[in-house]
């Protein structure tokens, strides 16, 4: 059994050289990145009792699932975290390796999906960021992720809610009107409501720690964290 959706992989293969172009096809992710990084870093520090006055995640083992070109992996590695990034697109991994090497950043990049990963040690933190809406067999995917986490490890799952708002903003607005993303980037039917995701995770013996919305302000042209989860949201859960 596999979680890999070949159509989705082909889509990202075609964009693999664009990951680090801040004005390219992934421009929205570059704009989005600071706010999701802030949420992730602050939560990791609080959860593992790391001094908030220091930019140091040394000793924290993190697995970035669906890492793409390394937009999240690299900043966390710069903070001292022990990072492994995996992606089902070999071209994404190649792009990530080249960029990390050029910037002298140590990251263990692996071509593959969670169910294929066979490592000796599990991770403190697992990141599923904007990936669950692109995989097949979501139950197998989440269970495979669970098997890669230490007991009491935490998982960040960021995705899109299946609402009328997300259809208008993430599909019609972002893809067709504003052209922030290539048309066809998302399939609204594969979006998960927070309660659906939470139920799946509870079945796998995760407990919900926090649910936050990631929202965009047209007035300030910036992303911000809130409790509004009708479009983008991030769920933080703990493996029991």
VMD Tcl script that draws the C-alpha trace (Angstrom):
set ca {
  {0.00 0.00 0.00}
  {1.16 3.53 -0.72}
  {0.16 7.10 0.07}
  {1.82 8.48 -3.06}
  {-0.47 10.15 -5.58}
  {1.46 10.12 -8.87}
  {-0.59 12.92 -10.37}
  {0.33 15.15 -7.44}
  {4.00 14.17 -7.67}
  {4.09 14.99 -11.39}
  {2.57 18.37 -10.59}
  {5.31 19.23 -8.08}
  {8.06 17.68 -10.22}
  {7.24 20.29 -12.85}
  {7.70 23.07 -10.28}
  {10.77 21.69 -8.49}
  {13.18 24.36 -9.77}
  {10.94 27.16 -8.46}
  {11.10 26.44 -4.72}
  {13.60 29.16 -3.80}
  {12.39 31.83 -6.25}
  {10.64 34.28 -3.93}
  {8.80 35.78 -6.91}
  {8.07 32.46 -8.61}
  {5.26 29.92 -8.41}
  {5.87 29.40 -4.68}
  {5.76 33.11 -3.82}
  {2.65 32.55 -1.59}
  {4.57 29.96 0.46}
  {7.45 32.38 0.98}
  {4.96 34.96 2.26}
  {3.24 32.32 4.39}
  {6.44 30.83 5.80}
  {7.32 33.35 8.55}
  {3.98 33.03 10.35}
  {3.90 29.23 10.33}
  {7.55 29.11 11.41}
  {6.77 31.45 14.30}
  {3.95 29.19 15.47}
  {6.03 26.01 15.14}
  {9.18 27.37 16.80}
  {7.34 28.96 19.74}
  {5.32 25.81 20.37}
  {8.38 23.53 20.23}
  {10.20 25.79 22.69}
  {7.29 25.79 25.11}
  {6.61 22.07 24.81}
  {10.22 21.03 25.34}
  {10.90 23.80 27.91}
  {13.52 25.54 25.77}
  {14.49 29.06 26.83}
  {12.44 31.49 24.73}
  {15.26 34.01 24.86}
  {17.53 31.82 22.76}
  {17.23 30.88 19.09}
  {18.43 27.36 19.66}
  {16.59 24.11 18.95}
  {19.67 21.97 19.45}
  {18.86 18.38 20.34}
  {15.30 18.44 18.92}
  {14.86 15.74 16.26}
  {12.41 16.90 13.59}
  {10.98 15.07 10.57}
  {9.62 17.35 7.82}
  {7.22 15.22 5.75}
  {6.61 16.53 2.24}
  {9.51 18.93 2.69}
  {9.49 20.17 -0.90}
  {12.54 22.30 -1.54}
  {13.28 22.77 2.16}
  {11.49 26.04 2.94}
  {10.72 24.89 6.50}
  {13.63 22.47 6.99}
  {16.36 25.05 6.39}
  {15.26 27.71 8.93}
  {14.82 25.03 11.60}
  {18.24 23.54 10.82}
  {19.77 27.02 11.16}
  {18.36 27.06 14.71}
  {20.26 23.89 15.51}
  {17.49 21.29 15.16}
  {18.40 17.84 13.87}
  {16.35 17.81 10.64}
  {15.34 15.00 8.32}
  {13.27 16.01 5.30}
  {11.41 13.52 3.13}
  {9.45 14.01 -0.08}
  {7.87 11.64 -2.59}
  {9.15 13.83 -5.43}
  {12.78 13.00 -6.24}
  {13.14 16.32 -8.05}
  {12.04 18.20 -4.93}
  {14.67 16.36 -2.88}
  {17.35 17.13 -5.45}
  {16.44 20.83 -5.35}
  {16.47 20.80 -1.54}
  {19.86 19.08 -1.36}
  {21.43 21.53 -3.82}
  {20.13 24.57 -1.92}
  {21.21 23.22 1.49}
  {24.69 22.36 0.20}
  {25.07 25.80 -1.37}
  {24.24 27.39 1.98}
  {26.31 24.92 4.03}
  {23.30 23.63 5.98}
  {23.26 20.06 7.25}
  {19.94 18.32 6.58}
  {19.26 14.64 5.99}
  {17.10 14.64 2.87}
  {15.46 11.37 1.79}
  {13.38 10.58 -1.28}
  {10.32 8.66 -0.13}
  {7.06 8.69 1.80}
  {6.38 7.96 5.51}
  {5.31 4.35 5.00}
  {8.60 3.67 3.18}
  {10.83 5.17 5.84}
  {12.89 2.74 7.90}
  {15.05 4.58 10.41}
  {16.62 3.40 13.66}
  {15.36 6.30 15.75}
  {12.04 8.11 15.99}
  {11.48 11.85 16.13}
  {10.47 14.41 18.76}
  {8.53 16.47 16.24}
  {6.86 15.63 12.96}
  {5.74 18.27 10.46}
  {2.89 17.65 8.01}
  {2.59 21.06 6.39}
  {0.29 21.50 3.40}
  {0.74 17.83 2.50}
  {-2.29 15.79 3.67}
  {-4.45 17.30 0.91}
  {-2.03 15.91 -1.69}
  {-1.71 12.27 -0.56}
  {-3.71 9.11 -1.13}
  {-4.93 6.90 1.73}
  {-4.88 9.54 4.46}
  {-5.39 6.96 7.24}
  {-2.27 5.03 6.17}
  {-0.36 8.30 5.86}
  {-1.22 9.47 9.38}
  {-0.58 6.03 10.89}
  {2.82 5.89 9.16}
  {3.62 9.30 10.61}
  {2.60 8.10 14.05}
  {5.04 5.21 13.80}
  {7.87 7.69 13.21}
  {7.18 9.71 16.35}
  {8.48 9.09 19.84}
  {5.94 8.58 22.62}
  {4.76 12.05 23.71}
  {6.20 13.45 20.48}
  {4.19 16.18 18.76}
  {2.88 16.50 15.24}
  {1.99 19.70 13.39}
  {-0.60 19.15 10.66}
  {-1.35 22.16 8.49}
  {-3.98 21.95 5.78}
  {-7.11 23.59 4.40}
  {-10.64 23.38 5.75}
  {-13.37 22.14 3.40}
  {-15.67 25.15 3.55}
  {-17.32 27.58 1.16}
  {-14.76 30.19 2.29}
  {-11.82 27.94 1.36}
  {-13.33 27.24 -2.06}
  {-13.72 30.95 -2.77}
  {-10.38 32.04 -1.28}
  {-8.01 29.09 -1.88}
  {-9.37 27.82 -5.20}
  {-11.21 30.63 -7.02}
  {-9.26 33.52 -5.51}
  {-5.72 32.16 -5.14}
  {-5.64 30.03 -8.30}
  {-8.00 31.66 -10.82}
  {-8.27 35.35 -9.88}
  {-5.03 36.39 -8.16}
  {-2.93 33.63 -9.82}
  {-0.98 33.16 -6.60}
  {-0.88 29.42 -7.32}
  {-0.98 27.38 -10.54}
  {-4.52 26.38 -11.49}
  {-5.18 22.84 -10.24}
  {-2.81 23.07 -7.25}
  {-5.62 22.05 -4.90}
  {-8.62 19.73 -5.03}
  {-11.27 21.15 -2.68}
  {-12.77 17.70 -2.18}
  {-9.52 16.53 -0.54}
  {-9.59 19.28 2.08}
  {-10.26 18.06 5.64}
  {-12.44 19.74 8.22}
  {-10.66 20.09 11.59}
  {-13.18 17.79 13.28}
  {-12.54 15.11 10.63}
  {-8.78 15.33 11.10}
  {-9.11 15.33 14.88}
  {-11.28 12.19 14.75}
  {-8.72 10.40 12.58}
  {-5.94 11.35 14.98}
  {-7.93 10.29 18.04}
  {-8.37 6.87 16.43}
  {-4.57 6.70 16.20}
  {-4.27 7.65 19.89}
  {-3.21 11.25 19.39}
  {-4.58 13.94 21.67}
  {-5.30 17.45 20.43}
  {-3.08 20.10 21.99}
  {-3.97 23.17 19.97}
  {-5.82 24.32 16.84}
  {-4.93 27.62 15.18}
  {-5.99 29.40 12.03}
  {-3.54 30.98 9.60}
  {-5.17 33.96 7.95}
  {-4.30 36.55 5.33}
  {-5.09 40.26 5.67}
  {-5.68 42.10 2.40}
  {-5.24 45.40 4.25}
  {-1.73 44.66 5.56}
  {-0.79 42.10 2.87}
  {0.44 39.82 5.67}
  {-0.41 36.46 7.20}
  {-1.29 36.20 10.89}
  {-2.25 33.57 13.48}
  {-5.79 33.55 14.88}
  {-8.55 31.24 16.07}
  {-10.36 31.51 12.73}
  {-9.96 28.14 10.98}
  {-12.36 28.41 8.02}
  {-9.56 28.34 5.40}
  {-6.00 27.50 6.53}
  {-5.42 25.87 9.89}
  {-2.72 24.08 11.87}
  {-3.50 21.29 14.31}
  {-0.94 20.36 16.96}
  {-1.34 16.89 18.47}
  {0.57 14.62 20.84}
  {1.26 10.92 20.41}
  {0.00 9.16 23.54}
}
mol new
graphics top color blue
foreach p $ca { graphics top sphere $p radius 0.5 }
foreach p [lrange $ca 0 end-1] q [lrange $ca 1 end] { graphics top cylinder $p $q radius 0.2 }
display resetview
